[in-house]
Amino acid sequence: MVERVGFIGLGDMGEPMARNLCGGAFEVSVFDLRAEIAREVAAAGAYAAASAREVGERAEVVGICVIDDAATEAVVEEVLAGAAPGTILAIHGTVSPALVHRLGAHAEAAGCELVDAQVTGGRDRASEHQLRYMVGGSDAAVARCRPVFETSAAEVTHCGPLGSGAVAKLCNNLVQFQAWHGYLEAAQLADAAGLPREKLLEVLSWIMNDNARAFLAGRSALVAHPELDVIRERFTAVAELARKDLQLALDVAAEHDLPMPLTQRSLEQVEDLFGVLGGGSDRSKRR
């Protein structure tokens, strides 16, 4: 049974996930480049480590939730430098399956193991212990990690061998971003034709999730109040993540000689969808 757990990357998703580990069955160590965030989580019952390597030294299972492939690789290598044989590293950030396989080999060479434990749901769902986990890895490693994941999870799906979780997350995200564009254009059509927005949302309520509602509300607020920097900054950050995730999905498709024209089009329309990068496209400014 796992007793010592570490978590690295206390951002929008990682911070509530780390908090969920505290106050229960685990001895928890956390690290973030922003020391003040680590101290805040430490107040909930964790130990604020001085480095990612120290987390690796202290934990049997280490969750890693950082922004992209480069950051994930850097953290994994630092954790492995301190980890004892048998340690499991769980990658929660959206990364390429190729990176997962490469880092899995590095972990194996160090006597450790890697799982790609991708998550979806957003910060609020994380705080409510309602995230969806898509996990790739060996049966034994996933079973060992499951009680750790369940502190934040509504559902944990073991998708298959290492790399399967990363593929599942890219599929999830490309559907999400394409759906958001559909919701945006539906709202624009309803507005143009005089259908009240609240009636449209009532009609769509059975197929829209909370993330889609939040996107549509934020996008509408940005159009109505372009001076609101807090919304623009938030949408700029999400748009950059969308661009990264859609490109990763296209990279995987290219490896399999699979054309994905809708995903390619979604990538080309990221600026239009969010209306923020480079000041937004001409089309988005007219909305």
ChimeraX commands (.cxc) that place a marker at each C-alpha (Angstrom):
marker #1 position 0.00,0.00,0.00 radius 0.5
marker #1 position 1.30,3.45,-0.94 radius 0.5
marker #1 position 1.98,5.66,2.07 radius 0.5
marker #1 position 4.26,8.44,0.77 radius 0.5
marker #1 position 3.05,10.54,-2.14 radius 0.5
marker #1 position 4.62,13.51,-3.92 radius 0.5
marker #1 position 3.15,16.13,-6.22 radius 0.5
marker #1 position 5.00,18.57,-8.47 radius 0.5
marker #1 position 3.35,21.43,-10.32 radius 0.5
marker #1 position 0.81,23.39,-8.26 radius 0.5
marker #1 position -0.93,25.26,-11.04 radius 0.5
marker #1 position -4.59,25.59,-11.93 radius 0.5
marker #1 position -5.22,21.84,-11.79 radius 0.5
marker #1 position -2.27,20.66,-9.76 radius 0.5
marker #1 position -2.88,22.80,-6.69 radius 0.5
marker #1 position -6.34,21.35,-5.86 radius 0.5
marker #1 position -5.15,17.86,-6.80 radius 0.5
marker #1 position -2.29,18.17,-4.31 radius 0.5
marker #1 position -4.61,19.51,-1.63 radius 0.5
marker #1 position -6.89,16.52,-2.11 radius 0.5
marker #1 position -4.02,14.24,-1.12 radius 0.5
marker #1 position -3.60,15.98,2.23 radius 0.5
marker #1 position -5.28,15.14,5.51 radius 0.5
marker #1 position -5.89,11.49,4.69 radius 0.5
marker #1 position -3.94,8.28,4.35 radius 0.5
marker #1 position -0.83,9.74,2.75 radius 0.5
marker #1 position 2.31,11.51,3.82 radius 0.5
marker #1 position 2.47,14.22,1.14 radius 0.5
marker #1 position 5.43,16.17,-0.28 radius 0.5
marker #1 position 4.93,18.97,-2.80 radius 0.5
marker #1 position 7.08,21.23,-4.95 radius 0.5
marker #1 position 6.50,24.15,-7.26 radius 0.5
marker #1 position 8.82,26.78,-8.67 radius 0.5
marker #1 position 6.62,29.30,-6.87 radius 0.5
marker #1 position 7.61,28.61,-3.28 radius 0.5
marker #1 position 4.68,30.58,-1.89 radius 0.5
marker #1 position 2.17,28.21,-3.52 radius 0.5
marker #1 position 3.98,25.21,-2.07 radius 0.5
marker #1 position 3.83,26.81,1.37 radius 0.5
marker #1 position 0.08,27.34,1.00 radius 0.5
marker #1 position -0.44,23.66,0.19 radius 0.5
marker #1 position 1.89,22.74,3.06 radius 0.5
marker #1 position -0.51,24.53,5.39 radius 0.5
marker #1 position -3.13,21.94,4.38 radius 0.5
marker #1 position -0.90,19.15,5.63 radius 0.5
marker #1 position 1.92,18.64,3.13 radius 0.5
marker #1 position 5.68,18.99,3.31 radius 0.5
marker #1 position 7.08,21.73,1.05 radius 0.5
marker #1 position 10.15,20.21,-0.60 radius 0.5
marker #1 position 13.07,22.32,-1.78 radius 0.5
marker #1 position 13.27,20.63,-5.21 radius 0.5
marker #1 position 11.69,18.06,-7.49 radius 0.5
marker #1 position 14.56,15.75,-6.66 radius 0.5
marker #1 position 13.70,15.92,-2.96 radius 0.5
marker #1 position 10.11,14.93,-3.77 radius 0.5
marker #1 position 11.54,11.91,-5.62 radius 0.5
marker #1 position 13.62,11.03,-2.58 radius 0.5
marker #1 position 10.63,11.15,-0.24 radius 0.5
marker #1 position 7.76,9.59,-2.23 radius 0.5
marker #1 position 6.67,6.19,-3.54 radius 0.5
marker #1 position 4.33,7.75,-6.12 radius 0.5
marker #1 position 5.01,11.17,-7.64 radius 0.5
marker #1 position 2.36,13.10,-9.57 radius 0.5
marker #1 position 3.69,15.58,-12.13 radius 0.5
marker #1 position 1.39,18.27,-13.51 radius 0.5
marker #1 position 3.37,20.80,-15.53 radius 0.5
marker #1 position 2.59,22.65,-18.73 radius 0.5
marker #1 position 4.26,20.92,-21.68 radius 0.5
marker #1 position 6.68,18.29,-22.94 radius 0.5
marker #1 position 9.84,20.24,-22.14 radius 0.5
marker #1 position 8.82,21.02,-18.56 radius 0.5
marker #1 position 7.61,17.45,-18.00 radius 0.5
marker #1 position 10.88,15.96,-19.24 radius 0.5
marker #1 position 12.94,18.26,-17.03 radius 0.5
marker #1 position 10.91,17.39,-13.93 radius 0.5
marker #1 position 10.92,13.65,-14.61 radius 0.5
marker #1 position 14.70,13.58,-15.01 radius 0.5
marker #1 position 15.14,15.51,-11.75 radius 0.5
marker #1 position 12.76,13.21,-9.88 radius 0.5
marker #1 position 14.54,10.11,-11.21 radius 0.5
marker #1 position 17.83,11.50,-9.94 radius 0.5
marker #1 position 16.52,11.16,-6.38 radius 0.5
marker #1 position 13.96,8.35,-6.63 radius 0.5
marker #1 position 14.45,4.92,-5.12 radius 0.5
marker #1 position 13.87,1.82,-7.26 radius 0.5
marker #1 position 10.18,0.98,-7.38 radius 0.5
marker #1 position 9.01,4.61,-7.42 radius 0.5
marker #1 position 6.15,5.34,-9.82 radius 0.5
marker #1 position 5.96,8.65,-11.67 radius 0.5
marker #1 position 2.50,9.71,-12.89 radius 0.5
marker #1 position 2.34,12.33,-15.65 radius 0.5
marker #1 position -0.85,14.39,-15.42 radius 0.5
marker #1 position -0.11,17.19,-17.91 radius 0.5
marker #1 position -1.13,16.84,-21.57 radius 0.5
marker #1 position 1.99,15.66,-23.39 radius 0.5
marker #1 position 2.94,13.70,-26.49 radius 0.5
marker #1 position 2.73,9.90,-26.40 radius 0.5
marker #1 position 6.26,9.80,-27.86 radius 0.5
marker #1 position 7.57,11.66,-24.81 radius 0.5
marker #1 position 5.73,9.27,-22.51 radius 0.5
marker #1 position 7.42,6.28,-24.12 radius 0.5
marker #1 position 10.85,7.92,-24.01 radius 0.5
marker #1 position 10.51,8.88,-20.35 radius 0.5
marker #1 position 9.11,5.45,-19.58 radius 0.5
marker #1 position 12.36,3.95,-20.84 radius 0.5
marker #1 position 14.37,6.35,-18.69 radius 0.5
marker #1 position 12.30,5.43,-15.65 radius 0.5
marker #1 position 12.77,1.72,-16.31 radius 0.5
marker #1 position 16.53,2.18,-16.58 radius 0.5
marker #1 position 16.45,3.80,-13.12 radius 0.5
marker #1 position 14.43,0.92,-11.66 radius 0.5
marker #1 position 11.27,3.02,-11.57 radius 0.5
marker #1 position 8.05,3.03,-13.56 radius 0.5
marker #1 position 6.01,5.62,-15.42 radius 0.5
marker #1 position 2.28,5.93,-15.98 radius 0.5
marker #1 position 0.56,8.58,-18.10 radius 0.5
marker #1 position -2.36,9.58,-15.90 radius 0.5
marker #1 position -4.01,12.34,-17.91 radius 0.5
marker #1 position -6.87,14.30,-16.34 radius 0.5
marker #1 position -9.78,16.39,-17.54 radius 0.5
marker #1 position -12.40,18.48,-15.79 radius 0.5
marker #1 position -10.81,21.77,-14.84 radius 0.5
marker #1 position -9.97,23.40,-11.53 radius 0.5
marker #1 position -13.48,23.33,-10.10 radius 0.5
marker #1 position -13.90,19.64,-10.82 radius 0.5
marker #1 position -10.52,18.97,-9.26 radius 0.5
marker #1 position -11.58,20.78,-6.09 radius 0.5
marker #1 position -14.78,18.72,-6.05 radius 0.5
marker #1 position -12.92,15.38,-6.49 radius 0.5
marker #1 position -14.66,14.95,-9.86 radius 0.5
marker #1 position -11.83,14.67,-12.39 radius 0.5
marker #1 position -11.77,12.01,-15.10 radius 0.5
marker #1 position -8.49,10.10,-15.33 radius 0.5
marker #1 position -7.26,8.46,-18.54 radius 0.5
marker #1 position -4.36,6.22,-17.57 radius 0.5
marker #1 position -1.78,4.28,-19.53 radius 0.5
marker #1 position 0.63,1.86,-17.89 radius 0.5
marker #1 position 1.06,-1.64,-16.53 radius 0.5
marker #1 position -1.78,-3.27,-14.63 radius 0.5
marker #1 position 0.33,-3.43,-11.48 radius 0.5
marker #1 position 1.43,0.21,-11.59 radius 0.5
marker #1 position -2.08,1.52,-12.28 radius 0.5
marker #1 position -3.52,-0.61,-9.47 radius 0.5
marker #1 position -0.90,0.72,-7.07 radius 0.5
marker #1 position -1.64,4.32,-8.06 radius 0.5
marker #1 position -5.42,4.04,-8.11 radius 0.5
marker #1 position -5.98,4.99,-4.42 radius 0.5
marker #1 position -3.84,8.09,-5.02 radius 0.5
marker #1 position -5.77,9.07,-8.14 radius 0.5
marker #1 position -9.11,8.46,-6.45 radius 0.5
marker #1 position -8.52,11.37,-4.08 radius 0.5
marker #1 position -9.36,13.66,-7.02 radius 0.5
marker #1 position -11.28,11.34,-9.33 radius 0.5
marker #1 position -14.89,10.72,-10.21 radius 0.5
marker #1 position -13.66,8.02,-12.56 radius 0.5
marker #1 position -10.35,6.35,-13.37 radius 0.5
marker #1 position -10.18,4.60,-16.76 radius 0.5
marker #1 position -7.22,2.34,-17.45 radius 0.5
marker #1 position -6.91,2.88,-21.20 radius 0.5
marker #1 position -4.18,0.34,-21.86 radius 0.5
marker #1 position -0.36,0.22,-21.95 radius 0.5
marker #1 position 1.96,3.16,-21.48 radius 0.5
marker #1 position 1.06,6.02,-23.81 radius 0.5
marker #1 position -2.64,5.15,-24.00 radius 0.5
marker #1 position -3.62,7.82,-21.50 radius 0.5
marker #1 position -1.85,10.51,-23.51 radius 0.5
marker #1 position -3.60,9.42,-26.72 radius 0.5
marker #1 position -6.98,9.40,-24.95 radius 0.5
marker #1 position -6.40,12.91,-23.60 radius 0.5
marker #1 position -5.50,14.28,-27.04 radius 0.5
marker #1 position -8.68,12.71,-28.45 radius 0.5
marker #1 position -10.70,14.22,-25.61 radius 0.5
marker #1 position -9.24,17.68,-26.19 radius 0.5
marker #1 position -9.65,17.78,-29.96 radius 0.5
marker #1 position -13.35,16.94,-29.51 radius 0.5
marker #1 position -13.68,19.61,-26.83 radius 0.5
marker #1 position -12.16,22.41,-28.89 radius 0.5
marker #1 position -14.14,21.52,-32.00 radius 0.5
marker #1 position -17.33,21.42,-29.92 radius 0.5
marker #1 position -16.56,24.84,-28.44 radius 0.5
marker #1 position -16.37,26.31,-31.92 radius 0.5
marker #1 position -19.75,24.77,-32.67 radius 0.5
marker #1 position -21.26,26.29,-29.54 radius 0.5
marker #1 position -19.78,29.68,-30.37 radius 0.5
marker #1 position -21.22,29.71,-33.88 radius 0.5
marker #1 position -24.58,28.44,-32.59 radius 0.5
marker #1 position -24.68,31.37,-30.15 radius 0.5
marker #1 position -23.82,33.81,-32.93 radius 0.5
marker #1 position -26.57,32.37,-35.13 radius 0.5
marker #1 position -29.10,32.56,-32.29 radius 0.5
marker #1 position -28.15,36.18,-31.58 radius 0.5
marker #1 position -28.43,37.15,-35.24 radius 0.5
marker #1 position -31.82,35.45,-35.62 radius 0.5
marker #1 position -33.24,36.92,-32.42 radius 0.5
marker #1 position -33.34,33.72,-30.36 radius 0.5
marker #1 position -32.74,34.67,-26.69 radius 0.5
marker #1 position -29.44,33.32,-25.39 radius 0.5
marker #1 position -31.09,31.77,-22.33 radius 0.5
marker #1 position -33.44,29.77,-24.58 radius 0.5
marker #1 position -30.53,28.52,-26.65 radius 0.5
marker #1 position -28.71,27.40,-23.51 radius 0.5
marker #1 position -31.86,25.66,-22.30 radius 0.5
marker #1 position -32.10,23.75,-25.58 radius 0.5
marker #1 position -28.41,22.84,-25.54 radius 0.5
marker #1 position -28.27,22.02,-21.83 radius 0.5
marker #1 position -28.44,18.27,-22.35 radius 0.5
marker #1 position -25.28,18.18,-24.47 radius 0.5
marker #1 position -23.22,21.02,-22.95 radius 0.5
marker #1 position -20.84,20.38,-20.08 radius 0.5
marker #1 position -19.66,22.90,-17.50 radius 0.5
marker #1 position -16.45,23.67,-19.39 radius 0.5
marker #1 position -18.41,24.55,-22.54 radius 0.5
marker #1 position -20.75,26.81,-20.58 radius 0.5
marker #1 position -17.82,28.57,-18.95 radius 0.5
marker #1 position -16.11,29.02,-22.33 radius 0.5
marker #1 position -19.21,30.47,-23.97 radius 0.5
marker #1 position -19.89,32.83,-21.06 radius 0.5
marker #1 position -16.28,34.01,-21.03 radius 0.5
marker #1 position -16.16,34.43,-24.80 radius 0.5
marker #1 position -19.35,36.52,-24.72 radius 0.5
marker #1 position -17.99,38.62,-21.86 radius 0.5
marker #1 position -14.78,39.25,-23.81 radius 0.5
marker #1 position -16.71,40.49,-26.82 radius 0.5
marker #1 position -18.92,42.73,-24.66 radius 0.5
marker #1 position -16.04,44.02,-22.53 radius 0.5
marker #1 position -12.75,43.76,-24.47 radius 0.5
marker #1 position -11.09,45.95,-21.85 radius 0.5
marker #1 position -11.33,43.18,-19.22 radius 0.5
marker #1 position -7.72,42.06,-19.05 radius 0.5
marker #1 position -8.43,39.22,-16.63 radius 0.5
marker #1 position -10.64,37.45,-19.18 radius 0.5
marker #1 position -8.28,38.20,-22.06 radius 0.5
marker #1 position -5.30,36.84,-20.13 radius 0.5
marker #1 position -7.20,33.70,-19.18 radius 0.5
marker #1 position -8.36,33.09,-22.74 radius 0.5
marker #1 position -4.87,33.75,-24.10 radius 0.5
marker #1 position -3.47,31.05,-21.81 radius 0.5
marker #1 position -6.18,28.54,-22.75 radius 0.5
marker #1 position -5.74,29.32,-26.45 radius 0.5
marker #1 position -2.02,28.56,-26.20 radius 0.5
marker #1 position -2.86,25.22,-24.58 radius 0.5
marker #1 position -5.40,24.50,-27.31 radius 0.5
marker #1 position -2.81,25.19,-29.98 radius 0.5
marker #1 position -0.33,22.87,-28.25 radius 0.5
marker #1 position -2.83,20.04,-27.76 radius 0.5
marker #1 position -4.25,20.17,-31.28 radius 0.5
marker #1 position -0.75,20.13,-32.76 radius 0.5
marker #1 position 0.16,17.13,-30.60 radius 0.5
marker #1 position -2.92,15.31,-31.89 radius 0.5
marker #1 position -1.93,16.10,-35.49 radius 0.5
marker #1 position 1.61,14.89,-34.80 radius 0.5
marker #1 position 0.28,11.53,-33.61 radius 0.5
marker #1 position -2.02,11.33,-36.65 radius 0.5
marker #1 position 0.96,12.01,-38.94 radius 0.5
marker #1 position 2.84,9.09,-37.38 radius 0.5
marker #1 position -0.02,6.86,-38.52 radius 0.5
marker #1 position -0.50,8.52,-41.94 radius 0.5
marker #1 position -3.97,9.56,-40.82 radius 0.5
marker #1 position -5.45,12.75,-42.30 radius 0.5
marker #1 position -7.50,14.77,-39.81 radius 0.5
marker #1 position -8.84,17.78,-41.73 radius 0.5
marker #1 position -11.25,18.93,-39.02 radius 0.5
marker #1 position -8.52,18.96,-36.39 radius 0.5
marker #1 position -6.21,20.80,-38.79 radius 0.5
marker #1 position -8.93,23.37,-39.36 radius 0.5
marker #1 position -9.47,23.69,-35.61 radius 0.5
marker #1 position -5.78,24.43,-35.16 radius 0.5
marker #1 position -5.93,27.12,-37.84 radius 0.5
marker #1 position -8.95,28.68,-36.12 radius 0.5
marker #1 position -7.63,28.80,-32.55 radius 0.5
marker #1 position -7.14,32.56,-32.72 radius 0.5
marker #1 position -10.63,33.00,-34.12 radius 0.5
marker #1 position -12.16,30.72,-31.48 radius 0.5
marker #1 position -10.70,32.53,-28.49 radius 0.5
marker #1 position -10.45,36.00,-30.03 radius 0.5
marker #1 position -7.33,36.91,-28.11 radius 0.5
marker #1 position -4.03,35.97,-29.75 radius 0.5
marker #1 position -2.47,38.86,-31.57 radius 0.5
marker #1 position -5.41,40.99,-30.58 radius 0.5
marker #1 position -7.83,38.52,-32.17 radius 0.5
marker #1 position -8.65,38.00,-35.82 radius 0.5
marker #1 position -10.67,40.50,-37.83 radius 0.5
marker #1 position -13.58,38.13,-37.76 radius 0.5
marker #1 position -13.48,37.80,-33.97 radius 0.5
marker #1 position -13.35,41.57,-33.57 radius 0.5
marker #1 position -16.65,41.87,-35.41 radius 0.5
marker #1 position -18.40,39.60,-32.91 radius 0.5
marker link #1:1,2 radius 0.2
marker link #1:2,3 radius 0.2
marker link #1:3,4 radius 0.2
marker link #1:4,5 radius 0.2
marker link #1:5,6 radius 0.2
marker link #1:6,7 radius 0.2
marker link #1:7,8 radius 0.2
marker link #1:8,9 radius 0.2
marker link #1:9,10 radius 0.2
marker link #1:10,11 radius 0.2
marker link #1:11,12 radius 0.2
marker link #1:12,13 radius 0.2
marker link #1:13,14 radius 0.2
marker link #1:14,15 radius 0.2
marker link #1:15,16 radius 0.2
marker link #1:16,17 radius 0.2
marker link #1:17,18 radius 0.2
marker link #1:18,19 radius 0.2
marker link #1:19,20 radius 0.2
marker link #1:20,21 radius 0.2
marker link #1:21,22 radius 0.2
marker link #1:22,23 radius 0.2
marker link #1:23,24 radius 0.2
marker link #1:24,25 radius 0.2
marker link #1:25,26 radius 0.2
marker link #1:26,27 radius 0.2
marker link #1:27,28 radius 0.2
marker link #1:28,29 radius 0.2
marker link #1:29,30 radius 0.2
marker link #1:30,31 radius 0.2
marker link #1:31,32 radius 0.2
marker link #1:32,33 radius 0.2
marker link #1:33,34 radius 0.2
marker link #1:34,35 radius 0.2
marker link #1:35,36 radius 0.2
marker link #1:36,37 radius 0.2
marker link #1:37,38 radius 0.2
marker link #1:38,39 radius 0.2
marker link #1:39,40 radius 0.2
marker link #1:40,41 radius 0.2
marker link #1:41,42 radius 0.2
marker link #1:42,43 radius 0.2
marker link #1:43,44 radius 0.2
marker link #1:44,45 radius 0.2
marker link #1:45,46 radius 0.2
marker link #1:46,47 radius 0.2
marker link #1:47,48 radius 0.2
marker link #1:48,49 radius 0.2
marker link #1:49,50 radius 0.2
marker link #1:50,51 radius 0.2
marker link #1:51,52 radius 0.2
marker link #1:52,53 radius 0.2
marker link #1:53,54 radius 0.2
marker link #1:54,55 radius 0.2
marker link #1:55,56 radius 0.2
marker link #1:56,57 radius 0.2
marker link #1:57,58 radius 0.2
marker link #1:58,59 radius 0.2
marker link #1:59,60 radius 0.2
marker link #1:60,61 radius 0.2
marker link #1:61,62 radius 0.2
marker link #1:62,63 radius 0.2
marker link #1:63,64 radius 0.2
marker link #1:64,65 radius 0.2
marker link #1:65,66 radius 0.2
marker link #1:66,67 radius 0.2
marker link #1:67,68 radius 0.2
marker link #1:68,69 radius 0.2
marker link #1:69,70 radius 0.2
marker link #1:70,71 radius 0.2
marker link #1:71,72 radius 0.2
marker link #1:72,73 radius 0.2
marker link #1:73,74 radius 0.2
marker link #1:74,75 radius 0.2
marker link #1:75,76 radius 0.2
marker link #1:76,77 radius 0.2
marker link #1:77,78 radius 0.2
marker link #1:78,79 radius 0.2
marker link #1:79,80 radius 0.2
marker link #1:80,81 radius 0.2
marker link #1:81,82 radius 0.2
marker link #1:82,83 radius 0.2
marker link #1:83,84 radius 0.2
marker link #1:84,85 radius 0.2
marker link #1:85,86 radius 0.2
marker link #1:86,87 radius 0.2
marker link #1:87,88 radius 0.2
marker link #1:88,89 radius 0.2
marker link #1:89,90 radius 0.2
marker link #1:90,91 radius 0.2
marker link #1:91,92 radius 0.2
marker link #1:92,93 radius 0.2
marker link #1:93,94 radius 0.2
marker link #1:94,95 radius 0.2
marker link #1:95,96 radius 0.2
marker link #1:96,97 radius 0.2
marker link #1:97,98 radius 0.2
marker link #1:98,99 radius 0.2
marker link #1:99,100 radius 0.2
marker link #1:100,101 radius 0.2
marker link #1:101,102 radius 0.2
marker link #1:102,103 radius 0.2
marker link #1:103,104 radius 0.2
marker link #1:104,105 radius 0.2
marker link #1:105,106 radius 0.2
marker link #1:106,107 radius 0.2
marker link #1:107,108 radius 0.2
marker link #1:108,109 radius 0.2
marker link #1:109,110 radius 0.2
marker link #1:110,111 radius 0.2
marker link #1:111,112 radius 0.2
marker link #1:112,113 radius 0.2
marker link #1:113,114 radius 0.2
marker link #1:114,115 radius 0.2
marker link #1:115,116 radius 0.2
marker link #1:116,117 radius 0.2
marker link #1:117,118 radius 0.2
marker link #1:118,119 radius 0.2
marker link #1:119,120 radius 0.2
marker link #1:120,121 radius 0.2
marker link #1:121,122 radius 0.2
marker link #1:122,123 radius 0.2
marker link #1:123,124 radius 0.2
marker link #1:124,125 radius 0.2
marker link #1:125,126 radius 0.2
marker link #1:126,127 radius 0.2
marker link #1:127,128 radius 0.2
marker link #1:128,129 radius 0.2
marker link #1:129,130 radius 0.2
marker link #1:130,131 radius 0.2
marker link #1:131,132 radius 0.2
marker link #1:132,133 radius 0.2
marker link #1:133,134 radius 0.2
marker link #1:134,135 radius 0.2
marker link #1:135,136 radius 0.2
marker link #1:136,137 radius 0.2
marker link #1:137,138 radius 0.2
marker link #1:138,139 radius 0.2
marker link #1:139,140 radius 0.2
marker link #1:140,141 radius 0.2
marker link #1:141,142 radius 0.2
marker link #1:142,143 radius 0.2
marker link #1:143,144 radius 0.2
marker link #1:144,145 radius 0.2
marker link #1:145,146 radius 0.2
marker link #1:146,147 radius 0.2
marker link #1:147,148 radius 0.2
marker link #1:148,149 radius 0.2
marker link #1:149,150 radius 0.2
marker link #1:150,151 radius 0.2
marker link #1:151,152 radius 0.2
marker link #1:152,153 radius 0.2
marker link #1:153,154 radius 0.2
marker link #1:154,155 radius 0.2
marker link #1:155,156 radius 0.2
marker link #1:156,157 radius 0.2
marker link #1:157,158 radius 0.2
marker link #1:158,159 radius 0.2
marker link #1:159,160 radius 0.2
marker link #1:160,161 radius 0.2
marker link #1:161,162 radius 0.2
marker link #1:162,163 radius 0.2
marker link #1:163,164 radius 0.2
marker link #1:164,165 radius 0.2
marker link #1:165,166 radius 0.2
marker link #1:166,167 radius 0.2
marker link #1:167,168 radius 0.2
marker link #1:168,169 radius 0.2
marker link #1:169,170 radius 0.2
marker link #1:170,171 radius 0.2
marker link #1:171,172 radius 0.2
marker link #1:172,173 radius 0.2
marker link #1:173,174 radius 0.2
marker link #1:174,175 radius 0.2
marker link #1:175,176 radius 0.2
marker link #1:176,177 radius 0.2
marker link #1:177,178 radius 0.2
marker link #1:178,179 radius 0.2
marker link #1:179,180 radius 0.2
marker link #1:180,181 radius 0.2
marker link #1:181,182 radius 0.2
marker link #1:182,183 radius 0.2
marker link #1:183,184 radius 0.2
marker link #1:184,185 radius 0.2
marker link #1:185,186 radius 0.2
marker link #1:186,187 radius 0.2
marker link #1:187,188 radius 0.2
marker link #1:188,189 radius 0.2
marker link #1:189,190 radius 0.2
marker link #1:190,191 radius 0.2
marker link #1:191,192 radius 0.2
marker link #1:192,193 radius 0.2
marker link #1:193,194 radius 0.2
marker link #1:194,195 radius 0.2
marker link #1:195,196 radius 0.2
marker link #1:196,197 radius 0.2
marker link #1:197,198 radius 0.2
marker link #1:198,199 radius 0.2
marker link #1:199,200 radius 0.2
marker link #1:200,201 radius 0.2
marker link #1:201,202 radius 0.2
marker link #1:202,203 radius 0.2
marker link #1:203,204 radius 0.2
marker link #1:204,205 radius 0.2
marker link #1:205,206 radius 0.2
marker link #1:206,207 radius 0.2
marker link #1:207,208 radius 0.2
marker link #1:208,209 radius 0.2
marker link #1:209,210 radius 0.2
marker link #1:210,211 radius 0.2
marker link #1:211,212 radius 0.2
marker link #1:212,213 radius 0.2
marker link #1:213,214 radius 0.2
marker link #1:214,215 radius 0.2
marker link #1:215,216 radius 0.2
marker link #1:216,217 radius 0.2
marker link #1:217,218 radius 0.2
marker link #1:218,219 radius 0.2
marker link #1:219,220 radius 0.2
marker link #1:220,221 radius 0.2
marker link #1:221,222 radius 0.2
marker link #1:222,223 radius 0.2
marker link #1:223,224 radius 0.2
marker link #1:224,225 radius 0.2
marker link #1:225,226 radius 0.2
marker link #1:226,227 radius 0.2
marker link #1:227,228 radius 0.2
marker link #1:228,229 radius 0.2
marker link #1:229,230 radius 0.2
marker link #1:230,231 radius 0.2
marker link #1:231,232 radius 0.2
marker link #1:232,233 radius 0.2
marker link #1:233,234 radius 0.2
marker link #1:234,235 radius 0.2
marker link #1:235,236 radius 0.2
marker link #1:236,237 radius 0.2
marker link #1:237,238 radius 0.2
marker link #1:238,239 radius 0.2
marker link #1:239,240 radius 0.2
marker link #1:240,241 radius 0.2
marker link #1:241,242 radius 0.2
marker link #1:242,243 radius 0.2
marker link #1:243,244 radius 0.2
marker link #1:244,245 radius 0.2
marker link #1:245,246 radius 0.2
marker link #1:246,247 radius 0.2
marker link #1:247,248 radius 0.2
marker link #1:248,249 radius 0.2
marker link #1:249,250 radius 0.2
marker link #1:250,251 radius 0.2
marker link #1:251,252 radius 0.2
marker link #1:252,253 radius 0.2
marker link #1:253,254 radius 0.2
marker link #1:254,255 radius 0.2
marker link #1:255,256 radius 0.2
marker link #1:256,257 radius 0.2
marker link #1:257,258 radius 0.2
marker link #1:258,259 radius 0.2
marker link #1:259,260 radius 0.2
marker link #1:260,261 radius 0.2
marker link #1:261,262 radius 0.2
marker link #1:262,263 radius 0.2
marker link #1:263,264 radius 0.2
marker link #1:264,265 radius 0.2
marker link #1:265,266 radius 0.2
marker link #1:266,267 radius 0.2
marker link #1:267,268 radius 0.2
marker link #1:268,269 radius 0.2
marker link #1:269,270 radius 0.2
marker link #1:270,271 radius 0.2
marker link #1:271,272 radius 0.2
marker link #1:272,273 radius 0.2
marker link #1:273,274 radius 0.2
marker link #1:274,275 radius 0.2
marker link #1:275,276 radius 0.2
marker link #1:276,277 radius 0.2
marker link #1:277,278 radius 0.2
marker link #1:278,279 radius 0.2
marker link #1:279,280 radius 0.2
marker link #1:280,281 radius 0.2
marker link #1:281,282 radius 0.2
marker link #1:282,283 radius 0.2
marker link #1:283,284 radius 0.2
marker link #1:284,285 radius 0.2
marker link #1:285,286 radius 0.2
marker link #1:286,287 radius 0.2
view
